[in-house]
Amino acid sequence: MKSSLPAARLLRSSALGVSLAVVAVSAPAFAQDAADPATADDSANSEIVVTAQGRAQRLADVPVAISAVSAEVLQNSGANDIRQLNQVAPSLLVSSTGSEANGSARIRGIGTVGDNPGLESSVPVFIDGVYRSRSGIGLNELGEIDRVEVQRGPQGTLGGRNSSAGLISIYSKKPDFTFGATGEITYGNYDYWRLGGSVTGPITDTLAARLDGIWVKRDGFLRDTTNNTDVNDRDRYFLRGQLLFEPTDALSIRLIADYTYRNEKCCGAIYVDNSVNPYVGNLNNPSTPLSTGAPTNLPQADGNNIINVLRDMGQPLAAFNQGYDRNLSVSAGRSYAGKTKDYGFSGQIDYDLGGAKLTSITAYREYRSGQAGDLDYGAVDILYRAPSDDAYRQFHTFTQELRLQGEAFDGKLDWLVGGFFANEKLTVRDNLRFGSQYGRFANCRIVSGGALAGLYSPDNVGCVVPFVAPGVPGLAAIGGAAGASGADIVAAITALDGLNNLGSVDDQYRQNGTNWALFTHNIIHITDKLDLTLGLRYTHDKKKFSANFNNDNTVCTTIQNLVYDDLVQQNQVGDSEAVLRQRATARTLAGGLIGLGCQGNATAELDGVSIKDQRKEHKFTGTAILSYKPVDDLMVYASFARGYKAGGFNLDRSALKNPIQIVNGIPTVTFAQAGGAQALVGNLQFDPELVTSYELGAKYATGPFTAGLTFFRSDFKNFQLNTFNGSVFLVQNVNGCTSDLSGADRDTNSATGACATDDVSWGVRTQGFELEASLVPAHNFRMSAGLTYARTKYRANLVGNSSGAPLDAALRKLPGDNLSNAPELVATGSVTWTPEIGSSGLTGLVYLDGRLTSDYNTGSDLFPQKGQDGYAIFNARVGVRGPDEKWAVELWAQNIFNKQYAQVAFNSPFQAGTTAAPFTDPQYPGGRQIFSMFLAEPRTYGVTLRGKF
C-alpha cells in the first residue's frame, strides 16, 4: 500500500510541510458561512450559530473544540453521508469495512474498531437530537441538511448518550411557513443516478410540513468476475416527513418520521499485493512417478505454503499481485447481497415557560441489516455467510430526553438540568459456515507446512498421496511410538476432509440494555469577560445478555476424540530420540487437526447450548471550563473533562473457544472440564471505557477572518479494542502498567506481560493540537484551512483488564505504537468562488477541497503489513447558477486524481501458513499470515442539475 504522491511525502517529512501544503491548497470546509442564506456571502454579517452547549451560540463564543459544517459546504463537497465529512473536518475519520451496518468514526485517532455490534460508538451520531445506536447508521442518506456539528473530546453533560471521544450531530432542515420546493438530478460514472427532492410549506397559519425524498442507484466499485456481478453498489431510497406546529411564540412541536431501504451488495475485499504476501517460485516437480509414493506437488521449503495451497485449490496467483485492481476473487455461488431497513419517528417539544425553557425529545427507531458474504475473500470456498433472513443484526431503540434551562441571579447563571433514558434491544442472528472446500483446504494447510510435507498431494483425500491410508506403517510411524496411534491421526485427517458446508446453523444473541442519566451544565458569568462552566452527569447502565448456539459441525468432536489420547502421551525416561521426535510430530499434527477442525469455535459442542449473563455499572462524569475574553474578538479557555463509554458483551463466541490449550504439546483442559459455555460466559464481558481529558484553546473572530487553536490531551483507561486475528474476533480492554514489563508484552513473544492491580493505569493517550482558520476577503470568495496533529499512542507497557491480566498475544505489536487509523498529521482545505457573470443575475461556482494525510496503520493489531502510506484526496465542483440560484448546472468530481488506498487491511480469514524453519521473517510478526484489504472509493465524476422555487 504505497503512495508516490509528492504531497504525501511532504506530509511525512514535517509539520511545516503540511502547513505549506495547506496554504498551497487553501483550506478545509468546516465552520463556514451563516445559516441565513441572505447573508451567506456577506463576511461582515455571517455568523455561525451552533447548539453544542444546549443553547444557540456563536461558534466563536463556544469554549469547546467544535467544527460546524454548513449545508452549502456539504452540497459542494458532495457529502451524502457522514463519510464525506472527512474532507471538511481534519480531526475526523469515518471508514467502513466488512459491513456498513457498523461503520466507524474516529476523532483525534480514537474510535470504536470493527463490525462487532456489541460495542457502542466512541463517536456516536445524533440526528435531530436523536441518538442512533451505532455510528454506521449515519452511512445512510441524510436528505436535506441544515448543518453538521462535530464535537471533539468527551461529551455527556448536555444530554443524549455519553461519548468518550466526541460526537457528530446532524440537523435536518425544518418545515418552513413559506412554500418552497427543490429538485435534483445527478448522473455520473459507474452509471450513477441520484434523484432528490423536497417540498415544504404551510398547512395552516400554525402548522407547516416538509417532505424529503432521495433515490440512488449505482454500479459497484468492485467486480465479481466469477459470478458476473458488481459489489459495493448502491440501490437505496430515503423518505422523511415532518410537521412543525407553532400555535404560540412560546410553544413549538416538531414531529419527524423517516424510512431508509437499501438492497445492495457489500463489502468486497482484495488481497494485499505480494510485497507483504510473499511466495517463492513454484512447486517442485520431481521426476519420480506417483506410483513410487513420492509426491508430485511438494512446496518449496522457502515458499509460502498457504499460498501454494490456495493456488492448488483454484486461487489465481495474479490475485496476490493485482495492486489496487478492483476485480474480486469470489467463490462460485457466493454473494455479498444484503438488505437494510432503518426507520423511526421522533417528537421534539420546546416550550418557553417564561423563566425557563423546557425541551423534550422522544424517539423510537428500528434498524435491521442482513448481509451475506464470501468471508474468505478469495476464490477458494473456505468461509461464507449465506443470504438468509436468519442472518441479521437488529436494533429496537427507545429514547427520551428532557432538558430544562434558564437564567438566574440577574443573568449571572445560565443553568441547564436534564435527564436521559434509553432502552435498546439488540438481536444478532448468524449462520457462519465453512465453505465447500474447507475440509480439503484445512488438510492441505496442515500437510504442506509440517512434517508431512513430503506427502502433500492436494488432489487426493486428506491432501496426502493415495497410497497412505489408515494402518499404513509409513504414516502410522509418525505417531506410533509409545501408544500414540498413527491410525487415529490418519482417521482424523480423513474426517477433516469432510468438514465442508458445516458450522453455525442459527446462532442467536440477544441484549437488552437500559441506560439512564441525570445531568446538569451551568455557565457562571463571573464577570463580563470571565465565565466558569461546570457540568456533571450520573449514568446508570444495565445490560442483560443471552445467546443460543446451533451448530452441525460434529467433525470437531470426532477429531478431538480421535487425537486427544495421542496428545496426552507423556515422554518416558529412556525413550529413544526417534520416539521423542515421532511423539513431538504427532502432538504437533494432532494439535493442528483440533485447531483447524474447530476453527473459529465452529464446533457442535455448542449445539443447542444456551448461555446468559448480565452486567450493571454506574459512573459520574463531568466537565469544568474556564473561559476569558480579554477583548471582544478573542476568547481563551482551559477545560477538564471526564468521559465514559459503557461496557458490554462481545457478540462473537470467540471467548467461548474450546479451552484445549496445547502447552508444550500437552492439552491442559477440555471444554467439558472447564464447565461448559455457561462457566465461560464471563469471558464475553468487557469493561467501560474511561477518559480524562484536558484542553487549552483560543478563538479569534473579527470581520472576515476567524481562527482557532486547541491543544489537547486525553488519557483512556480500559480502552475497548476489537481485533480480528485471522480466526476469531477478540474484544479486550487495553490498559497501561506503571511498572516496566521489560518487553514481555511486545514483538514476537507468545505471551504478554502482567502487572499488579495497583500498577494499572491508562493505556492510550492522544495529544496534540488543532488549528483552524477561515478568511472571506470578498463577498464571493471564501477559503479556510485546518491542521490536526494528534499523537495517538498506546502506552509503552500494556496489560489487559483493570486487574492487570495480560493482553492477548495477537496484540503484541501495540505497546508504544500509534493506534490504527490514527495519522499523526492531517490537513484539510477548501476554496469557494462564486463570481457574478455579467449583470443578468447569473453566478458561477468554483469549489475545491482537499485532505492530506500522513502515514498510518489500518489494522487494530498494528502488523506492519497493514500500513498505509500518506496520501491526498481532492474534490472539485464547477457550475453556473441562475438568478437567486433558482437553477444550477454543476460538474463535479471526487477523488480527482484517483488515489488508491486501503480503508482497512486485515488478516485473510483462516489463511495463515507455517513459520517453521527454514523460513524466518524478523520484520513481519505475522509470519506466513496473508492479508486482505477493503479499498476506498475510486474517482467518481458527473453532472448535477438543480432547481428550486
PATIVEX-431288 format. One record per residue (C-alpha): residue in one letter; z, x, y. Coordinates in pm, whole numbers, plus 50000, padded with zeros to 5 digits. Example, Ala and Ser with C-alpha at 12.3 -4.5 7.8 and 13.67 -1.06 7.14 Angstrom:
2
a507805123049550 s507145136749894 
//
This chain:
949
m500005000050000 k498725024050261 s497725019850624 s495305041550818 l495765022751142 p496465046551434 a498895022051594 a500895020951273 r501105058851261 l502215058051625 l504925033451530 r506195056251259 s506315085651499 s508825073951754 a510265045551955 l508395059452255 g505155054852063 v505995018552003 s506795013152368 l503475028252471 a501685006452218 v503354975652361 v502384984852713 a498814990052599 v498524957152419 s500554939352684 a503254916752548 p504584891152294 a504694854552337 f508304844552333 a510064827152616 q507174819052841 d506344790753078 a508284759853163 a508264727752970 d506834709653271 p503034712853246 a502654705753614 t504334738553698 a503384758353388 d501164782153584 d503404784453890 s505534815353839 a507854806454124 n508824772953973 s508584779853598 e511924779653425 i512674779353056 v515244753352959 v516944756452620 t519814739152442 a521094769152246 q524674762352360 g524524724752312 r523694719952680 a520464721552877 q520494755753044 r518064780253198 l517234806752941 a518224833853190 d521724818553217 v522474817452842 p524664846952732 v523244848152380 a520254865152223 i517544838752202 s513754836552211 a512124804152328 v508534796752232 s506684770152429 a504144745052297 e501324763352474 v502214796452314 l502384780051971 q498964764752025 n497384797052147 s498824817651863 g497604792451604 a501114785051480 n501124755851236 d504324765651056 i507164789951113 r505284819650961 q503224823951278 l506434828551477 n506294864551351 q503664871251617 v505824859751904 a509414869151813 p509854906151728 s513264902551561 l511974875651323 l510094879950995 v509084849950782 s507484855250441 s506734835250128 t506354848149774 g506254830749438 s506884796549585 e506504782449934 a509364759049849 n511804786849929 g510204809750185 s512434834950351 a513214840150720 r514894872250838 i516384880851175 r517204917151257 g516364925550896 i518864900750747 g517774871150539 t518044854050203 v515804870749948 g513704853949679 d512994819349544 n516354810249391 p517294776049533 g520974782249467 l521154804949770 e521394789250112 s519454804150401 s520894831950615 v518474818950881 p518404781050845 v515814758251002 f516704728051214 i514054702951316 d515064679051595 g518684688151530 v518494680751156 y519444707850909 r516774714850648 s518174725150312 r516124757250278 s514064776250535 g510964773950316 i510734737350413 g509684750050756 l506444762250594 n505144726650615 e503024714150904 l505094708951220 g502994684551420 e503174682951799 i505974706551908 d507734708552242 r509384742552183 v510994765151925 e514234784051982 v515054814551769 q518724823551800 r519844857451679 g523224865551532 p525784843051356 q525914806551465 g528184777451392 t530474767451680 l527924743951836 g527154721251542 g524984719351236 r525354742350937 n526794777250950 s524424806550959 s525194843150912 a522104859051071 g520624833551313 l518734801051315 i515394785351404 s515484752851599 i512244732951625 y511924704251874 s509074679651842 k507564661252136 k509324628852223 p507704595052279 d506514590152636 f506664559052852 t503184567552979 f500304560852743 g498524591652607 a496624603852308 t495394637152174 g492904647451910 e491864680051749 i489154690851506 t489164726251369 y486734743251134 g487004778851009 n486104802850734 y487274795750379 d485904760850453 y488984753550662 w489294718650809 r492174706451021 l492264672351184 g495174663351406 g496024636051649 s498804618351830 v499284586952031 t502234577552246 g503144550852496 p505434522152592 i506044491552379 t508344476252642 d509954489652956 t512794503952746 l511044512252418 a508404538952360 a506704550852043 r504844581051917 l502754587751609 d501544622251497 g499254629651205 i497654660751056 w495284666150762 v494424700950637 k492114713250365 r491024749050294 d489744770250007 g492144795649862 f492524831349980 l492594842549616 r490014836949342 d490874830048979 t487624840348813 t488914832448463 n489474795548531 n486914793748815 t489264780949084 d490844791549413 v494534799349453 n496654798449770 d494554769849905 r495514741850144 d495394704450075 r498044685850270 y498784659050524 f501664651450756 l502764619650936 r505584614851184 g506544583251368 q509104579951646 l510784553251854 l512654560652176 f514934533152308 e516464537852654 p518004504852763 t520024521653039 d520214555353207 a523354562253003 l522034554452654 s519174569752457 i518374562852091 r515664582451914 l514504573551562 i512224596751365 a510594592951024 d508194617950871 y506314624050545 t504554655150414 y502454657150099 r500914688549951 n498724692349643 e497974729449632 k497794759649406 c500284786849493 c501104815649466 g498944842349302 a499604879749292 i497664911249207 y498714944249055 v499714972249288 d496984998449253 n497275027649015 s498705051149275 v502025036549163 n500915022048827 p499645054648676 y497985056748340 v496355087748196 g492935087048032 n492035065547736 l493405062447385 n492835089547131 n490235081146872 p490945102746569 s488115105746324 t490335097946027 p489245064345882 l491585034645883 s491745033645505 t493805065545501 g496525048645700 a496005067746026 p495945046746343 t492725043046538 n494285033746873 l497055058646932 p498015060447303 q498065094347465 a501555108547481 d501445112347858 g499765078947926 n501505047048034 n501915028347708 i502404994347875 i499034996348049 n497415007447725 v498894976947553 l497714953347827 r494244968447811 d494044964947432 m495024928247464 g492344919847720 q493544930448065 p490644946948255 l491714981348372 a489964975348704 a492864952348799 f495144982948825 n492844999149080 q491494969849280 g493324977949601 y493534945949804 d490684928149631 r491594891449604 n490314884149254 l493224874449031 s493844883248670 v494844849648520 s495224838748160 a492764812948038 g494064777648078 r496944787048307 s497324771748650 y499204775548979 a498884738449060 g501784722249239 k502774691849439 t505314688849719 k506764658449889 d509044661750191 y510194630850376 g513124615950559 f514414599250871 s516904606651144 g518564588651429 q519944605151740 i522154586651986 d523004601652325 y525504581152523 d526904590752860 l530444577352868 g530944587653227 g533474615253181 a531834628252867 k528624626252666 l528534616052301 t525774627952068 s525344615551713 i522624627851473 t522354610351137 a519734620850883 y518684616050524 r516004637550360 e514344641950023 y512364672149918 r510654677149584 s508434706049486 g506964713349144 q504634741849065 a503024756748757 g502284793548729 d500824822048529 l504004841748582 d502974874648426 y500274876348698 g497784891848456 a495054882548210 v497294887347905 d499174855047839 i502814866647846 l504774841348051 y503934808248216 r505314776548364 a503374745848257 p502174719948509 s504574691748444 d506674665648617 d509594681348433 a509444714048629 y510544710048990 r513284715149246 q514554685149438 f516974681049729 h518624648749844 t520424656650169 f522514635150397 t523874649750721 q525964635951003 e526804654251323 l528964642351612 r529454660651941 l531454651052247 q531174672452557 g532134671152920 e533834688753208 a537454692253312 f539594708353581 d537064701653857 g534274717753662 k536224748953565 l535944739753197 d532754729453019 w534064717352682 l532484706152356 v534084693852035 g532404680651725 g532174676251354 f529534680751086 f529184666250736 a526534673450474 n526074661950117 e523344679749927 k522344670149574 l520124696449418 t518284692649088 v516224720148926 r514264714448604 d512304741948436 n510084748448135 l509544786048148 r507624795747834 f506384826447654 g502574828047654 s500184825747364 q500024863947335 y503654872447395 g504594879947034 r501794904846987 f502454919547331 a506174924347256 n505454941546926 c502824964147076 r505194973047359 i507784984747103 v505415002446868 s503295020147128 g506135037147309 g508635047247042 a508965064246709 l506365040546562 a503585051446797 g501705066146504 l501485031346352 y500195014146667 s497334990146588 p497034961546838 d494554941646629 n496904936846336 v500064917446255 g503114933446405 c500814956546602 v501014981346312 v498354993946076 p497774968745796 f498944989945504 v502514988445640 a504364958445503 p507944949245413 g509194972245142 v506594999345202 p508545032345194 g506725047245492 l508265022545736 a511395014545542 a512445050545572 i512855045845947 g515945025345888 g516545030445523 a519355055645541 a522975046345477 g522315009845405 a520135001545705 s517254980645584 g513734990345686 a512594957845529 d514764938545775 i513204956846066 v509704950645939 a510584913945889 a511884912846246 i508644927946371 t506704901746178 a508914874046320 l508464887246672 d504704884746632 g505144847046608 l507034843346935 n504194825147112 n504444793447323 l508204792447278 g511014792447532 s512584767447765 v511694731347690 d513654714347966 d516394733848141 q518274712848393 y520524724548674 r522444700948899 q524514709749202 n526384685349423 g527524702249741 t529734688050013 n530184706750339 w532184695050639 a533274712850952 l535134708451280 f534074729551576 t534594735051945 h532674755152202 n534094758952553 i532864776752864 i535604785953110 h534344793253462 i536954818753567 t535144824753896 d531734815654032 k530384847153869 l532594852453564 d532574829953253 l534514831552927 t533114812952626 l535374805552331 g534204788852012 l535954781051685 r534834764651361 y536604754351044 t534354749050743 h535174734550403 d532554738150129 k532684724349775 k530054726749504 k530004710449162 f527624726348915 s526344716048574 a523474726848354 n521894717148026 f519604740147831 n516944731047580 n515054759047406 d512894761947096 n512944799947060 t514514803146715 v512834836946674 c515554852846886 t518354842946648 t516204851846346 i515714887146478 q519394890946558 n520374880746207 l517874904946057 v518724936046254 y522344932046361 d523684948446046 d521274977146098 l522654982446448 v526264984746339 q525725011646076 q528115039646164 n527365076446123 q529405092445845 v530735127845811 g528285147545606 d525205126845693 s522125148545696 e520185154746014 a517295134945874 v519575105045807 l521025106846156 r517545107046307 q516505077846091 r519585057946183 a519125065246556 t515495054546534 a516465022646355 r519055014246619 t516595020246899 l513974998746733 a516414971146641 g517784970246996 g514244967747132 l513474939146897 i516514919647017 g515744927547380 l512134915647361 g512774886747124 c515454873347358 q513754884447680 g514914866147989 n517574849047781 a514884827147625 t516974820047320 a517714789647108 e521394799447109 l521474778847430 d519524749747287 g521414717647356 v524194736747534 s525794721947847 i527964740148098 k529774730348415 d531814746348689 q532884741149049 r533994761549348 k535744754949679 e536034776349988 h537134772650349 k536634796150640 f537464799551007 t534694814651215 g534224817151588 t532854834651891 a534034848852223 i531654857452507 l532424872152846 s529534869453092 y529284881253452 k526674876353725 p527044903953986 v524034889054165 d522224856354120 d519304871953934 l521294893453691 m523694884353413 v525524908453181 y527604898152883 a529604910252584 s530224889352274 f532074889151946 a531364865351659 r532384858951301 g529764842351082 y529714827050736 k527284815650467 a528654796250172 g528874810049821 g527374792049528 f525774793949186 n522824813649057 l520434786748933 d518964810348678 r520674815248347 s520254852848353 a524014857448390 l524384838748060 k522334865647886 n523054872647524 p526014896447551 i524954920147272 q525344951647472 i523904982247299 v526165011947377 n525085044347211 g523115023546968 i526115002046869 p526364964746964 t529634956347133 v529864918547118 t527814888447020 f527174856647214 a529454837146982 q532214863047008 a532024860347388 g532974823647359 g529514809647431 a527914798347751 q530884779847899 a533024811047878 l530384829748077 v529674803048338 g531774821148596 n529154848748595 l526804824848774 q529034823349083 f528644844549394 d530994847049691 p530454836050052 e528694859850288 l530784870250590 v529654888250903 t531374903851204 s529004907651498 y529124924351840 e526604922452127 l526174937152473 g523404921952680 a521804918553020 k519264893653153 y517344896353475 a515154868753617 t513564867153961 g510304850854061 p507524861053827 f509484887353633 t512124883553360 a513684909253132 g516424910352875 l518154938152685 t520554933152394 f522494959052194 f523874945551867 r525854954951559 s526654932151264 d528614941250950 f528144919750639 k530654916750358 n529734900350027 f526074902450126 q524194879149891 l521304896549719 n518774881349480 t516754906349275 f514164902449001 n514494932148766 g511334925148566 s513054901848322 v515704880548494 f516934871948842 l520154889048944 v522294873749217 q525054897049326 n527294902649623 v526984936949784 n529984954049941 g530854988750051 c533585012249943 t535555033250187 s536055059049912 d533355084049822 l531755074549490 s530105108849463 g526685094149396 a527795073649095 d526165042649245 r522645055249306 d519505073149198 t518875074348823 n522385066248698 s522555039248437 a525805025348581 t527145022348932 g530485032449074 a533535010549121 c536495013049356 a539894997549414 t540084963449578 d541894978149879 d538915000949942 v536304973249953 s534744966550294 w531404956950448 g528304967350257 v525454960250501 r525144968850869 t522384960151112 q522484976251455 g520044983951731 f518604968852044 e516124942452157 l514074944952475 e512194915352617 a510134912952936 s507594889153086 l505514890453402 v503424864253582 p501654883753858 a499314854553931 h499414817453863 n496714820553594 f497774853053433 r500844858753216 m501964887152994 s505144896652814 a506404923752585 g509114928152326 l510564956352123 t513174954551848 y514844984851696 a517014973851404 r518634999051174 t519484975650887 k521074996350612 y523274994850308 r526455014850318 a526375049150154 n528835038749882 l528275004249731 v530074981549488 g529614945649380 n532094917849448 s535234919549660 s537264932749367 g535214964849372 a533274959249050 p530124980049001 l526694968949114 d524074962048852 a522214993948760 a518964978048879 l520304981849234 r520905019349212 k518455027049495 l520335006449754 p523125029749875 g522375044650215 d518875029850239 n517335003050461 l517224967150341 s513984952550212 n511584937050463 a513574952950743 p511294975150952 e513204996351198 l510694991351481 v508734960251572 a506764954851892 t505084922351988 g502844914852282 s500644888152436 v498474882652738 t497174849052860 w494494844953129 t493284810653239 p490774817353520 e489154789653721 i485444785653657 g483784775753982 s485094745854171 s484384719153910 g487864719853763 l486804739653458 t489074767653342 g488734794653085 l491184807252826 v491594843052710 y494584849152484 l495584879352278 d498764886552087 g499804914751858 r502634925651632 l503134962251541 t505494970051256 s506855003051125 d507215011850755 y509484991550530 n510144984250164 t509214949750037 g511344949649720 s515014940049716 d515744967949466 l514054992949703 f511985010149437 p509645032649636 q506595018149461 k507174987149673 g506935004750008 q504664991150280 d503235013850550 g503365002550911 y500594980051037 a499464959051331 i498254923051339 f496274908851631 n495264872951706 a492914860851979 r491634828252129 v488944822652394 g487654789952527 v486614766652804 r488704737052918 g487704707053122 p489364693153436 d493054686453375 e492434700153023 k491024666752911 w488884685752664 a488624721052535 v486414742152312 e488114773052169 l487014801151942 w489864818151759 a490654845051507 q493854855151333 n494394889751187 i491274900551374 f490994934551209 n491604920250860 k494654941650799 q495544940750430 y499204943850337 a501774930250095 q504404904650184 v506464914249879 a505924937349582 f507844930849261 n508304942048901 s505494927048694 p507404903948456 f508194919648116 q505714947848183 a507854978948160 g506835007947940 t508795035747777 t510105065247974 a510655086647664 a509615123347657 p507295139247737 f506985115348032 t509085123948339 d508825108448682 p511605120248914 q510035103649217 y509905067849095 p513045054548927 g511025025148798 g509575048448537 r506825030748346 q507504996748503 i504334983848664 f504264963148979 s502524933449138 m502394920949495 f501934889149696 l499314895649962 a499474884850323 e496734863050466 p493334878750540 r491304874850859 t490554838950949 y488414825651231 g486944793151351 v486394768651633 t488654741151767 l487694710451972 r490484693152162 g490654661652364 k493324641152536 f493674611252762 
//
